């Protein structure tokens, strides 16, 4: 199956390993590690015992995840001709031991 066909046949779900280049992944991992100290318990969430924070829109991680390159890659994988990053904030989250969340659909970070 092609990625867009798999995306449609799986009800809009597509799992892709190594979506980011190793260098981009490492840069994001480094920045996120520095942010972990600012994470707080989320109180108004369907998740239980989850920690999180909104990424600063000026951060390197936010810029990389909301880039034209990432939007184009997601568009190619899903078969959607053109995607734009949404205004929904990108977040860093951590699920420690005992944390959980029931099945749900996330808000879209990109919109056609």
N, CA, C and O atoms as a MOPAC input file, in Angstrom:
PM7 MOZYME 1SCF
protein

 N      0.83400 1    -1.20000 1     0.00000 1
 C      0.00000 1     0.00000 1     0.00000 1
 C      0.86900 1     1.25000 1     0.00000 1
 O      1.91200 1     1.30500 1     0.65100 1
 N      0.41700 1     2.24600 1    -0.74100 1
 C      1.07800 1     3.54700 1    -0.65100 1
 C      0.65000 1     4.21700 1     0.64800 1
 O     -0.37700 1     3.85900 1     1.22500 1
 N      1.42900 1     5.18000 1     1.10400 1
 C      1.10000 1     5.86300 1     2.36100 1
 C     -0.27300 1     6.52500 1     2.30300 1
 O     -1.04200 1     6.37100 1     3.25200 1
 N     -0.63300 1     7.27400 1     1.21200 1
 C     -1.98100 1     7.87600 1     1.20000 1
 C     -3.09700 1     6.83900 1     1.23700 1
 O     -4.12800 1     7.06400 1     1.87000 1
 N     -2.90200 1     5.69800 1     0.56000 1
 C     -3.91100 1     4.63900 1     0.58900 1
 C     -4.03200 1     4.06700 1     1.99300 1
 O     -5.13900 1     3.83800 1     2.47900 1
 N     -2.90300 1     3.83700 1     2.64400 1
 C     -2.92300 1     3.32100 1     4.02000 1
 C     -3.57600 1     4.32900 1     4.95700 1
 O     -4.31800 1     3.94400 1     5.86000 1
 N     -3.30700 1     5.61000 1     4.75000 1
 C     -3.90000 1     6.66500 1     5.57900 1
 C     -5.42500 1     6.61300 1     5.49300 1
 O     -6.10500 1     6.66600 1     6.51800 1
 N     -5.95800 1     6.51000 1     4.29600 1
 C     -7.40400 1     6.46800 1     4.09900 1
 C     -7.98900 1     5.16800 1     4.64200 1
 O     -8.99900 1     5.19200 1     5.34500 1
 N     -7.36500 1     4.03100 1     4.32200 1
 C     -7.91800 1     2.74500 1     4.75000 1
 C     -7.83000 1     2.54700 1     6.26400 1
 O     -8.57100 1     1.73900 1     6.82200 1
 N     -6.94100 1     3.26800 1     6.92700 1
 C     -6.81500 1     3.18200 1     8.38800 1
 C     -7.62600 1     4.26100 1     9.10500 1
 O     -7.39500 1     4.52100 1    10.28600 1
 N     -8.55000 1     4.87800 1     8.42100 1
 C     -9.41300 1     5.87700 1     9.05200 1
 C     -8.70300 1     7.15700 1     9.42800 1
 O     -9.08300 1     7.80600 1    10.40300 1
 N     -7.68300 1     7.53600 1     8.68200 1
 C     -6.98400 1     8.78800 1     8.95300 1
 C     -5.84400 1     8.65000 1     9.94000 1
 O     -5.39200 1     9.64200 1    10.51200 1
 N     -5.36900 1     7.42100 1    10.14800 1
 C     -4.24300 1     7.18500 1    11.05000 1
 C     -3.08800 1     6.61500 1    10.22900 1
 O     -3.26900 1     5.67400 1     9.45700 1
 N     -1.91500 1     7.18900 1    10.40200 1
 C     -0.73100 1     6.69800 1     9.70500 1
 C      0.46000 1     6.80100 1    10.65100 1
 O      0.77400 1     7.87900 1    11.15400 1
 N      1.10800 1     5.68800 1    10.88300 1
 C      2.29800 1     5.67000 1    11.74100 1
 C      3.51900 1     5.60200 1    10.84200 1
 O      3.60500 1     4.73300 1     9.97400 1
 N      4.45600 1     6.50600 1    11.04200 1
 C      5.66200 1     6.54100 1    10.21900 1
 C      6.88000 1     6.62200 1    11.12400 1
 O      7.06300 1     7.60600 1    11.84100 1
 N      7.71300 1     5.58500 1    11.09200 1
 C      8.97400 1     5.61500 1    11.84200 1
 C      9.96100 1     6.52000 1    11.11200 1
 O      9.92700 1     6.65400 1     9.88900 1
 N     10.83000 1     7.12900 1    11.89100 1
 C     11.89000 1     7.97500 1    11.34000 1
 C     11.35000 1     9.03900 1    10.38400 1
 O     11.88800 1     9.23900 1     9.29500 1
 N     10.28100 1     9.71700 1    10.80300 1
 C      9.69000 1    10.78100 1     9.99400 1
 C     10.65800 1    11.94700 1     9.84700 1
 O     10.77000 1    12.53700 1     8.77300 1
 N     11.35400 1    12.27500 1    10.92600 1
 C     12.34200 1    13.35500 1    10.90800 1
 C     13.71200 1    12.79500 1    10.57600 1
 O     13.98500 1    11.61800 1    10.81200 1
 N     14.55900 1    13.63000 1    10.03500 1
 C     15.94300 1    13.20600 1     9.81100 1
 C     16.59800 1    12.97900 1    11.17200 1
 O     16.16400 1    13.56300 1    12.16500 1
 N     17.63400 1    12.14300 1    11.23700 1
 C     18.31300 1    11.94800 1    12.52900 1
 C     18.80000 1    13.26200 1    13.14300 1
 O     18.73100 1    13.43200 1    14.36000 1
 N     19.28800 1    14.18300 1    12.32900 1
 C     19.78700 1    15.46700 1    12.85700 1
 C     18.63600 1    16.30300 1    13.42300 1
 O     18.77100 1    16.88500 1    14.49900 1
 N     17.50900 1    16.36900 1    12.71300 1
 C     16.35100 1    17.12500 1    13.20800 1
 C     15.79600 1    16.48700 1    14.47200 1
 O     15.45700 1    17.18700 1    15.42600 1
 N     15.70200 1    15.16900 1    14.48300 1
 C     15.19500 1    14.46400 1    15.66500 1
 C     16.07600 1    14.76800 1    16.87500 1
 O     15.56600 1    15.04100 1    17.96200 1
 N     17.37300 1    14.72300 1    16.69100 1
 C     18.29800 1    14.97200 1    17.80100 1
 C     18.19700 1    16.41900 1    18.28900 1
 O     18.25400 1    16.66700 1    19.49300 1
 N     18.04800 1    17.36800 1    17.37500 1
 C     17.90800 1    18.77600 1    17.76700 1
 C     16.63100 1    18.97700 1    18.58700 1
 O     16.64200 1    19.69200 1    19.58900 1
 N     15.54900 1    18.35500 1    18.16900 1
 C     14.29100 1    18.46100 1    18.91100 1
 C     14.42100 1    17.77800 1    20.26700 1
 O     13.96700 1    18.31200 1    21.27900 1
 N     15.02900 1    16.61900 1    20.28800 1
 C     15.20300 1    15.90200 1    21.55700 1
 C     16.02600 1    16.73000 1    22.54800 1
 O     15.68800 1    16.80700 1    23.72900 1
 N     17.09900 1    17.34100 1    22.06600 1
 C     17.93900 1    18.17400 1    22.93900 1
 C     17.13600 1    19.34000 1    23.51900 1
 O     17.19400 1    19.60300 1    24.72000 1
 N     16.38500 1    20.03800 1    22.65700 1
 C     15.62200 1    21.18400 1    23.15500 1
 C     14.53800 1    20.72300 1    24.13400 1
 O     14.33600 1    21.35700 1    25.17000 1
 N     13.84900 1    19.64500 1    23.82300 1
 C     12.78300 1    19.16900 1    24.70800 1
 C     13.32700 1    18.72900 1    26.06500 1
 O     12.66400 1    18.90700 1    27.08700 1
 N     14.50300 1    18.16800 1    26.07900 1
 C     15.11400 1    17.79200 1    27.36900 1
 C     15.34900 1    19.01800 1    28.24400 1
 O     15.21900 1    18.94000 1    29.46600 1
 N     15.69300 1    20.14400 1    27.63200 1
 C     15.92300 1    21.35600 1    28.42300 1
 C     14.61000 1    21.93700 1    28.94400 1
 O     14.61500 1    22.70500 1    29.90700 1
 N     13.49600 1    21.58300 1    28.32400 1
 C     12.19100 1    22.12300 1    28.71200 1
 C     11.47600 1    21.29800 1    29.77400 1
 O     10.50600 1    21.76600 1    30.37100 1
 N     11.93700 1    20.08800 1    30.01600 1
 C     11.22100 1    19.18800 1    30.93500 1
 C     11.01900 1    19.78500 1    32.31900 1
 O     10.00200 1    19.51700 1    32.95800 1
 N     11.96000 1    20.58400 1    32.79500 1
 C     11.82400 1    21.19600 1    34.11800 1
 C     10.65000 1    22.16500 1    34.22400 1
 O     10.17800 1    22.44500 1    35.32600 1
 N     10.17500 1    22.67900 1    33.08700 1
 C      9.05300 1    23.59600 1    33.07700 1
 C      7.69800 1    22.91400 1    32.92800 1
 O      6.66000 1    23.57600 1    32.94100 1
 N      7.71100 1    21.60000 1    32.78700 1
 C      6.44700 1    20.88200 1    32.62500 1
 C      5.67400 1    20.86500 1    33.93200 1
 O      6.25500 1    20.76700 1    35.01300 1
 N      4.36200 1    20.96100 1    33.81900 1
 C      3.47300 1    20.96300 1    34.98500 1
 C      2.38700 1    19.91800 1    34.79900 1
 O      2.05300 1    19.54400 1    33.67500 1
 N      1.84400 1    19.45300 1    35.90500 1
 C      0.73100 1    18.50300 1    35.85600 1
 C     -0.44600 1    19.18000 1    35.16400 1
 O     -0.78600 1    20.31900 1    35.48000 1
 N     -1.05900 1    18.48300 1    34.22900 1
 C     -2.21500 1    19.01700 1    33.52000 1
 C     -3.46700 1    18.68200 1    34.31100 1
 O     -3.72900 1    17.51800 1    34.61500 1
 N     -4.23400 1    19.70100 1    34.63900 1
 C     -5.41000 1    19.50700 1    35.49000 1
 C     -6.70600 1    19.43900 1    34.70100 1
 O     -7.62300 1    18.71800 1    35.09500 1
 N     -6.80500 1    20.16600 1    33.60300 1
 C     -8.03300 1    20.18900 1    32.79600 1
 C     -7.82900 1    19.35000 1    31.54100 1
 O     -7.84900 1    19.86800 1    30.42400 1
 N     -7.63300 1    18.06400 1    31.73600 1
 C     -7.30200 1    17.17200 1    30.63000 1
 C     -8.00500 1    15.83400 1    30.81600 1
 O     -8.32800 1    15.43600 1    31.93500 1
 N     -8.23700 1    15.14400 1    29.69700 1
 C     -8.78200 1    13.78800 1    29.78800 1
 C     -7.69300 1    12.79000 1    30.17500 1
 O     -7.98900 1    11.64500 1    30.51800 1
 N     -6.44500 1    13.22200 1    30.12000 1
 C     -5.33100 1    12.36100 1    30.50400 1
 C     -5.16700 1    12.35800 1    32.02000 1
 O     -5.39600 1    13.36600 1    32.68800 1
 N     -4.77400 1    11.22400 1    32.53900 1
 C     -4.52600 1    11.09600 1    33.96900 1
 C     -3.03100 1    11.13600 1    34.23000 1
 O     -2.26700 1    10.39700 1    33.61100 1
 N     -2.61300 1    12.00300 1    35.15000 1
 C     -1.21200 1    12.12300 1    35.58600 1
 C     -0.24100 1    12.44800 1    34.44500 1
 O      0.88500 1    11.95100 1    34.41800 1
 N     -0.68600 1    13.28100 1    33.51200 1
 C      0.17100 1    13.71100 1    32.40900 1
 C      0.78800 1    15.05800 1    32.75100 1
 O      0.14700 1    15.90700 1    33.37000 1
 N      2.04000 1    15.24500 1    32.34000 1
 C      2.75500 1    16.51300 1    32.50000 1
 C      2.85500 1    17.16700 1    31.12000 1
 O      2.90300 1    16.47400 1    30.10400 1
 N      2.88400 1    18.51100 1    31.08700 1
 C      2.99700 1    19.15200 1    29.78500 1
 C      3.30600 1    20.62800 1    29.85200 1
 O      3.28300 1    21.24700 1    30.91600 1
 N      3.59800 1    21.17400 1    28.68400 1
 C      3.77900 1    22.61100 1    28.50100 1
 C      3.58800 1    22.93300 1    27.03200 1
 O      3.83100 1    22.09100 1    26.16900 1
 N      3.15000 1    24.15800 1    26.74800 1
 C      3.03000 1    24.63100 1    25.36600 1
 C      4.40900 1    25.06000 1    24.88100 1
 O      5.14800 1    25.72700 1    25.60600 1
 N      4.75000 1    24.68200 1    23.67000 1
 C      6.02300 1    25.10400 1    23.10200 1
 C      5.94500 1    26.57100 1    22.70000 1
 O      4.96000 1    27.01200 1    22.10700 1
 N      6.97000 1    27.30500 1    23.02200 1
 C      7.06800 1    28.69700 1    22.61000 1
 C      7.12500 1    28.73400 1    21.07900 1
 O      7.90200 1    28.00000 1    20.46700 1
 N      6.31700 1    29.57400 1    20.47500 1
 C      6.27700 1    29.66400 1    19.00800 1
 C      7.62300 1    30.11900 1    18.42400 1
 O      7.86600 1    29.94100 1    17.23000 1
 N      8.48400 1    30.69300 1    19.24200 1
 C      9.80400 1    31.12800 1    18.76600 1
 C     10.85500 1    30.04600 1    18.93000 1
 O     12.00700 1    30.24200 1    18.54400 1
 N     10.47700 1    28.90000 1    19.50000 1
 C     11.45400 1    27.83600 1    19.74500 1
 C     11.84900 1    27.13300 1    18.44900 1
 O     11.10500 1    27.12100 1    17.46900 1
 N     13.02400 1    26.55900 1    18.48000 1
 C     13.53600 1    25.79500 1    17.33800 1
 C     12.62100 1    24.60200 1    17.05000 1
 O     12.33300 1    24.30400 1    15.89100 1
 N     12.17000 1    23.92700 1    18.10000 1
 C     11.30000 1    22.75500 1    17.92500 1
 C      9.99400 1    23.15600 1    17.25500 1
 O      9.55900 1    22.49800 1    16.31000 1
 N      9.37000 1    24.21300 1    17.72400 1
 C      8.11700 1    24.67600 1    17.11000 1
 C      8.34900 1    25.01400 1    15.64000 1
 O      7.56300 1    24.61500 1    14.77900 1
 N      9.41000 1    25.73800 1    15.35300 1
 C      9.70700 1    26.11600 1    13.97000 1
 C      9.89200 1    24.88800 1    13.08700 1
 O      9.39400 1    24.85300 1    11.96100 1
 N     10.59900 1    23.88900 1    13.58500 1
 C     10.82900 1    22.68200 1    12.79000 1
 C      9.53400 1    21.91200 1    12.54800 1
 O      9.26900 1    21.47900 1    11.42600 1
 N      8.72100 1    21.73800 1    13.60700 1
 C      7.49500 1    20.95600 1    13.47100 1
 C      6.43200 1    21.66000 1    12.63700 1
 O      5.59200 1    20.99700 1    12.02800 1
 N      6.45400 1    22.97300 1    12.59900 1
 C      5.46600 1    23.73400 1    11.83800 1
 C      6.03900 1    24.25200 1    10.51900 1
 O      5.47500 1    25.16500 1     9.91600 1
 N      7.13700 1    23.68600 1    10.07500 1
 C      7.81300 1    24.15200 1     8.86600 1
 C      7.09200 1    23.71000 1     7.59200 1
 O      6.28500 1    22.78000 1     7.59500 1
 N      7.40900 1    24.39900 1     6.52200 1
 C      6.88700 1    24.03900 1     5.19700 1
 C      7.35200 1    22.62800 1     4.80800 1
 O      6.60300 1    21.88100 1     4.17900 1
 N      8.56800 1    22.26900 1     5.17600 1
 C      9.08600 1    20.93600 1     4.84700 1
 C      8.25900 1    19.84000 1     5.51800 1
 O      7.93600 1    18.83400 1     4.88700 1
 N      7.91700 1    20.02800 1     6.79100 1
 C      7.10600 1    19.04000 1     7.50100 1
 C      5.69300 1    19.01100 1     6.92200 1
 O      5.13700 1    17.93100 1     6.72100 1
 N      5.10500 1    20.17300 1     6.65100 1
 C      3.76800 1    20.22600 1     6.05900 1
 C      3.73900 1    19.50500 1     4.71400 1
 O      2.79900 1    18.76100 1     4.43100 1
 N      4.75300 1    19.71700 1     3.89000 1
 C      4.82500 1    19.06200 1     2.58200 1
 C      4.97500 1    17.55200 1     2.72300 1
 O      4.38400 1    16.78900 1     1.96000 1
 N      5.75500 1    17.13400 1     3.68500 1
 C      5.95300 1    15.69900 1     3.89700 1
 C      4.66400 1    15.03900 1     4.37500 1
 O      4.31900 1    13.95300 1     3.91000 1
 N      3.94100 1    15.68600 1     5.30500 1
 C      2.66300 1    15.15300 1     5.77200 1
 C      1.65900 1    15.11400 1     4.61800 1
 O      0.91200 1    14.14600 1     4.47800 1
 N      1.64200 1    16.15900 1     3.79700 1
 C      0.73800 1    16.19600 1     2.64800 1
 C      1.01000 1    15.01600 1     1.71100 1
 O      0.07500 1    14.36400 1     1.24600 1
 N      2.28000 1    14.74500 1     1.43600 1
 C      2.63100 1    13.63000 1     0.55200 1
 C      2.22900 1    12.28800 1     1.15900 1
 O      1.76300 1    11.39900 1     0.44600 1
 N      2.40400 1    12.13800 1     2.46000 1
 C      2.06100 1    10.87000 1     3.12500 1
 C      0.55800 1    10.62700 1     3.21300 1
 O      0.10900 1     9.48100 1     3.20400 1
 N     -0.21800 1    11.70600 1     3.29700 1
 C     -1.65700 1    11.56400 1     3.47900 1
 C     -2.44600 1    11.72600 1     2.18100 1
 O     -3.62600 1    11.37900 1     2.12300 1
 N     -1.79700 1    12.25100 1     1.14400 1
 C     -2.50000 1    12.49000 1    -0.10900 1
 C     -3.28100 1    13.79200 1    -0.11300 1
 O     -4.02900 1    14.06000 1    -1.05400 1
 N     -3.12200 1    14.60200 1     0.92000 1
 C     -3.76900 1    15.91800 1     0.97600 1
 C     -2.88400 1    16.87700 1     0.18600 1
 O     -1.69300 1    16.99200 1     0.47400 1
 N     -3.44700 1    17.56800 1    -0.80700 1
 C     -2.59900 1    18.37200 1    -1.69100 1
 C     -1.80100 1    19.48900 1    -1.01900 1
 O     -0.65100 1    19.72300 1    -1.39200 1
 N     -2.37500 1    20.17400 1    -0.05100 1
 C     -1.66900 1    21.29800 1     0.58600 1
 C     -2.12800 1    21.41700 1     2.02200 1
 O     -3.32800 1    21.42100 1     2.29400 1
 N     -1.19300 1    21.51300 1     2.93600 1
 C     -1.50600 1    21.66900 1     4.35500 1
 C     -0.86400 1    22.92700 1     4.89600 1
 O      0.20800 1    23.33400 1     4.45000 1
 N     -1.52400 1    23.53500 1     5.85500 1
 C     -1.01200 1    24.72000 1     6.55400 1
 C     -1.04400 1    24.44100 1     8.05100 1
 O     -2.00500 1    23.84500 1     8.53600 1
 N     -0.02000 1    24.85500 1     8.79800 1
 C     -0.07300 1    24.68400 1    10.25600 1
 C     -1.28000 1    25.42700 1    10.84400 1
 O     -1.59900 1    26.53900 1    10.42400 1
 N     -1.93100 1    24.81000 1    11.80400 1
 C     -3.08000 1    25.44900 1    12.44900 1
 C     -2.60100 1    26.38400 1    13.54900 1
 O     -1.40600 1    26.46400 1    13.83200 1
 N     -3.53600 1    27.08500 1    14.16400 1
 C     -3.21900 1    27.97000 1    15.28500 1
 C     -3.19600 1    27.22200 1    16.60900 1
 O     -2.86900 1    27.80800 1    17.64100 1
 N     -3.53700 1    25.93800 1    16.60000 1
 C     -3.53800 1    25.14100 1    17.82000 1
 C     -2.10400 1    25.02300 1    18.32900 1
 O     -1.21300 1    24.69300 1    17.54600 1
 N     -1.85200 1    25.27900 1    19.60100 1
 C     -0.45700 1    25.27900 1    20.08200 1
 C      0.16700 1    23.88000 1    20.08500 1
 O     -0.48800 1    22.89400 1    20.42200 1
 N      1.43000 1    23.81800 1    19.70800 1
 C      2.18700 1    22.57000 1    19.81100 1
 C      2.60400 1    22.40700 1    21.26300 1
 O      2.97800 1    23.37900 1    21.91900 1
 N      2.54000 1    21.18900 1    21.76300 1
 C      2.81000 1    20.94200 1    23.17200 1
 C      3.82400 1    19.81900 1    23.36000 1
 O      3.94600 1    18.92000 1    22.52800 1
 N      4.53600 1    19.89400 1    24.45500 1
 C      5.43300 1    18.83800 1    24.90200 1
 C      4.73300 1    18.14500 1    26.05700 1
 O      4.30300 1    18.79700 1    27.00900 1
 N      4.61700 1    16.82800 1    25.97800 1
 C      3.91600 1    16.08900 1    27.02200 1
 C      4.72800 1    14.89100 1    27.47000 1
 O      5.51200 1    14.32100 1    26.71100 1
 N      4.51800 1    14.52900 1    28.72300 1
 C      5.21400 1    13.36900 1    29.28600 1
 C      4.20400 1    12.52100 1    30.05300 1
 O      3.44800 1    13.01500 1    30.89000 1
 N      4.21900 1    11.24400 1    29.74000 1
 C      3.37400 1    10.27600 1    30.43300 1
 C      4.28700 1     9.39700 1    31.27300 1
 O      4.97700 1     8.52700 1    30.74100 1
 N      4.29500 1     9.61800 1    32.57300 1
 C      5.11900 1     8.81700 1    33.46600 1
 C      4.40200 1     7.53000 1    33.86000 1
 O      3.33000 1     7.21800 1    33.34200 1
 N      5.00300 1     6.79900 1    34.77200 1
 C      4.40500 1     5.55300 1    35.26100 1
 C      3.01200 1     5.84400 1    35.81700 1
 O      2.84000 1     6.76400 1    36.61600 1
 N      2.03400 1     5.07200 1    35.40000 1
 C      0.67000 1     5.22500 1    35.88100 1
 C     -0.16200 1     6.24200 1    35.13200 1
 O     -1.36100 1     6.35100 1    35.38700 1
 N      0.43200 1     6.99400 1    34.21500 1
 C     -0.32900 1     7.96500 1    33.42100 1
 C     -1.09800 1     7.22500 1    32.32800 1
 O     -0.66400 1     6.17800 1    31.84600 1
 N     -2.23700 1     7.78200 1    31.94700 1
 C     -3.03600 1     7.13800 1    30.90100 1
 C     -3.97600 1     8.14300 1    30.26500 1
 O     -4.20400 1     9.23800 1    30.77900 1
 N     -4.51600 1     7.72700 1    29.11800 1
 C     -5.52000 1     8.53200 1    28.43100 1
 C     -6.31900 1     7.59400 1    27.53500 1
 O     -5.75200 1     6.75900 1    26.83100 1
 N     -7.62900 1     7.74100 1    27.57000 1
 C     -8.49100 1     6.91900 1    26.72500 1
 C     -8.36500 1     7.30900 1    25.25800 1
 O     -7.81700 1     8.35900 1    24.92300 1
 N     -8.89200 1     6.42800 1    24.37900 1
 C     -8.85400 1     6.67100 1    22.93800 1
 C     -9.64500 1     7.93700 1    22.61500 1
 O    -10.72700 1     8.16100 1    23.15600 1
 N     -9.09000 1     8.75900 1    21.72800 1
 C     -9.72500 1    10.00200 1    21.32000 1
 C     -9.09500 1    10.46500 1    20.01700 1
 O     -8.10600 1     9.88600 1    19.56700 1
 N     -9.64700 1    11.48300 1    19.41700 1
 C     -9.06300 1    12.10800 1    18.22800 1
 C     -8.44900 1    13.43600 1    18.65100 1
 O     -9.10000 1    14.25000 1    19.30600 1
 N     -7.19100 1    13.64900 1    18.27200 1
 C     -6.53200 1    14.91300 1    18.57900 1
 C     -7.06100 1    16.03200 1    17.69200 1
 O     -7.60400 1    15.78700 1    16.61500 1
 N     -6.89400 1    17.26100 1    18.16100 1
 C     -7.16000 1    18.40500 1    17.31400 1
 C     -6.09200 1    18.41800 1    16.21900 1
 O     -4.95600 1    18.01100 1    16.46000 1
 N     -6.44100 1    18.87200 1    15.04500 1
 C     -5.51200 1    18.88100 1    13.92300 1
 C     -4.48500 1    19.99800 1    14.09000 1
 O     -4.83600 1    21.14500 1    14.36400 1
 N     -3.20500 1    19.64100 1    13.91900 1
 C     -2.15200 1    20.65500 1    13.93700 1
 C     -1.94900 1    21.25900 1    12.55500 1
 O     -1.33800 1    22.31900 1    12.42000 1
 N     -2.46200 1    20.58500 1    11.52700 1
 C     -2.40200 1    21.08900 1    10.16500 1
 C     -3.79900 1    21.04100 1     9.58100 1
 O     -4.57900 1    20.14800 1     9.91100 1
 N     -4.12400 1    21.99000 1     8.71800 1
 C     -5.44000 1    21.98300 1     8.08600 1
 C     -5.28700 1    22.17200 1     6.57600 1
 O     -4.40300 1    22.89200 1     6.11200 1
 N     -6.17000 1    21.50800 1     5.81700 1
 C     -6.07200 1    21.63900 1     4.33900 1
 C     -6.48900 1    23.01900 1     3.87000 1
 O     -6.46600 1    23.29600 1     2.67100 1

